[in-house]
Amino acid sequence: MSVDPSAIPNFGGQPGKQGQPQQANKPAGPIMPNQELVKQLLDRMKLKHTVDKSGDVLAPWKHYRVYFMFRGEERQRILTVRTFYDRAYTVDDKPRLLQAADEWNHSTLWPKVYTHTSDDGTVRLVGDFQLLLGAGVGFDHFVASVVSWVRAAGEFDKWLVDRFGLAKDDEEAPEGAAAEGAAGSGAGEAADAAEAGAGSGGADGAREGREDGTGS
């Protein structure tokens, strides 16, 4: 997945004079990001999104979903961007999943990936990014972080496909949907499924560990 720099939002930027680039009317000091800011950013990236039953913003793809969760109060306020990868594995697959997760975590800054085992023995992978908001963060830092995290979530999915030799799904949401200016039909289908509560094995099966990020 790639993100066109022009997709990064200006949030109130005014058009420049003819032949000049658009200038952003960016906040001068730290900002306190919230759900609305995340939604605006996803809109500017042309990524479909919805809000789940817990009130968290969710951006779905064919084989994974990215949640944006704000937790804590005041200086303990944290934004967690958590990705649930929907491909299901068995307990017998867990050793190779852990080996792959270790390989990825040792060589890559983000996401940090771990396994989650449901009560029925189904194993899935989860990826985490966290940003301490505290008294506020720089606007550019927040935007660049979210754009990078969304891109990295997709990079891990592609890496895992190559790592395990998984067959690529022709119906998968097109890479670079943000850059191409359209979200894929797979994302739209996943959004509908999330709204209707479909595919609970993938979404709700790992939801028990969604708040604290625990995996077993």
C-alpha positions in Angstrom: 0.0 0.0 0.0 1.3 3.5 -0.8 -0.1 6.9 0.1 0.1 9.8 -2.3 1.6 12.8 -0.4 -1.3 14.8 -1.9 -3.6 12.7 0.2 -2.3 14.1 3.4 -4.9 16.5 4.7 -4.4 20.2 5.0 -7.4 20.7 7.4 -8.4 24.2 6.4 -5.6 25.0 4.0 -6.4 27.7 1.5 -5.7 27.4 -2.2 -2.6 29.3 -3.2 -2.2 31.6 -6.2 -2.2 30.1 -9.6 1.0 28.1 -10.2 1.7 28.0 -6.4 1.2 25.0 -4.1 -1.7 24.9 -1.7 -0.7 26.3 1.7 -1.9 24.5 4.8 -3.4 26.5 7.7 -1.9 24.2 10.2 -2.2 24.6 14.0 0.7 26.5 15.4 1.0 24.4 18.6 0.3 21.0 19.9 -3.1 19.4 19.1 -5.2 16.8 20.9 -6.3 14.3 18.2 -9.8 12.8 18.3 -12.0 10.6 16.3 -13.2 13.4 14.0 -9.6 14.2 13.1 -9.0 10.5 12.3 -12.1 10.4 10.1 -11.0 13.5 8.2 -7.5 12.0 7.7 -9.0 8.8 6.4 -11.4 10.8 4.1 -8.4 12.7 2.7 -6.6 9.4 2.1 -9.8 8.2 0.3 -10.1 5.2 2.6 -13.5 3.9 3.5 -14.2 3.7 7.2 -17.0 3.1 9.7 -17.6 3.2 13.5 -18.0 -0.1 15.3 -20.4 -0.9 18.2 -17.7 0.3 20.7 -17.5 3.7 19.1 -14.1 3.1 17.6 -13.2 4.2 14.0 -12.6 1.2 11.8 -11.0 1.1 8.3 -11.5 -2.3 6.7 -9.6 -4.1 4.0 -10.2 -7.6 2.5 -8.0 -9.5 4.9 -7.5 -7.1 7.8 -9.2 -4.2 9.7 -7.5 -1.2 11.3 -9.1 0.2 14.5 -8.3 3.7 15.9 -8.9 3.6 19.7 -8.6 6.6 22.1 -8.2 5.6 25.7 -7.2 7.2 29.0 -7.6 10.7 30.3 -5.6 13.9 30.3 -1.8 13.1 30.3 -2.4 9.4 30.1 -4.4 9.7 26.9 -3.3 7.2 24.3 -4.2 6.5 20.7 -3.9 2.8 19.9 -4.0 1.8 16.2 -4.7 -1.9 16.2 -4.9 -4.1 13.2 -6.7 -7.5 13.2 -5.6 -9.8 10.4 -8.5 -12.0 9.5 -6.7 -15.1 8.1 -7.4 -17.9 10.5 -4.8 -20.5 11.6 -4.8 -23.5 14.0 -2.9 -24.0 17.2 -0.6 -26.3 15.2 0.3 -23.3 13.1 1.2 -21.1 16.1 4.9 -22.0 16.3 5.5 -20.8 12.7 3.3 -17.7 13.4 5.4 -16.8 16.4 8.6 -17.4 14.5 7.3 -15.1 11.7 6.2 -12.5 14.3 9.6 -12.5 15.9 11.3 -12.1 12.6 9.1 -9.1 11.7 9.4 -7.5 15.1 13.2 -7.8 15.2 13.6 -6.2 11.8 10.7 -3.7 11.5 9.8 -0.7 13.6 6.0 -1.2 13.3 3.5 -2.7 13.7 4.5 -4.9 16.6 2.8 -8.2 15.8 1.6 -10.9 18.2 -0.9 -13.8 18.1 -4.4 -14.1 19.6 -6.0 -17.5 20.3 -9.7 -17.6 20.5 -11.6 -20.0 22.8 -12.3 -22.3 19.8 -8.5 -22.6 19.2 -8.5 -20.3 16.1 -5.3 -18.3 16.0 -5.0 -14.9 14.3 -2.4 -12.2 14.2 -2.8 -8.7 15.6 -0.6 -5.6 15.0 -0.2 -2.6 17.4 0.9 1.0 17.2 0.6 3.3 20.1 1.0 7.1 20.5 1.0 8.8 23.9 -0.9 12.0 23.4 -0.2 13.5 26.8 -0.7 17.3 26.7 -0.9 17.2 22.9 1.2 16.3 19.8 2.5 18.1 16.8 0.1 18.2 13.9 2.6 17.1 11.3 3.8 14.3 13.6 0.3 13.0 14.1 -0.5 13.0 10.4 2.7 11.4 9.3 2.4 8.7 12.0 -1.1 7.7 11.1 -0.3 7.6 7.3 2.8 5.5 8.0 0.9 3.2 10.3 -1.9 2.6 7.8 0.7 1.8 5.1 2.7 -0.4 7.5 -0.4 -2.5 8.4 -0.8 -3.4 4.7 2.9 -4.0 4.3 2.8 -6.6 7.0 -0.1 -8.4 5.3 1.9 -8.5 2.0 5.0 -9.6 3.8 3.1 -12.5 5.5 1.6 -13.6 2.2 5.1 -13.8 0.8 6.6 -15.3 3.9 4.1 -18.2 4.0 3.6 -18.5 0.3 -0.1 -17.7 0.6 -2.2 -17.5 -2.5 -3.1 -13.9 -3.3 -6.8 -13.1 -3.5 -7.7 -11.4 -6.8 -10.6 -9.7 -5.1 -8.3 -8.1 -2.4 -8.7 -4.4 -2.0 -6.4 -2.8 -4.5 -3.0 -1.7 -3.1 -2.6 2.1 -3.1 -6.3 2.7 -2.9 -5.5 6.0 -1.2 -3.1 7.0 -3.9 -5.4 5.9 -6.8 -8.3 8.0 -5.4 -10.7 5.1 -4.8 -11.3 2.5 -2.1 -11.6 -1.0 -3.3 -14.8 -3.0 -3.4 -13.3 -5.4 -0.9 -13.1 -2.6 1.6 -16.7 -1.7 1.0 -17.8 -5.2 1.5 -15.8 -5.4 4.7 -17.4 -2.2 5.9 -20.9 -3.6 5.3 -19.9 -6.8 7.1 -18.6 -4.8 10.1 -21.8 -2.8 10.2 -23.9 -5.9 10.2 -21.7 -7.8 12.6 -20.8 -10.4 10.0 -17.7 -12.5 10.1 -17.8 -12.5 13.9 -15.1 -15.1 14.0 -12.6 -12.6 12.7 -13.8 -9.4 14.2 -15.4 -10.4 17.5 -13.3 -13.5 18.1 -10.2 -11.3 18.8 -12.3 -8.4 20.3 -11.8 -9.8 23.8 -8.1 -8.8 23.6 -8.8 -5.6 21.7 -8.8 -3.3 24.8 -5.6 -4.5 26.5 -3.8 -5.9 23.4 -3.2 -9.2 25.0 -2.6 -12.2 22.9 -2.1 -15.8 23.8 
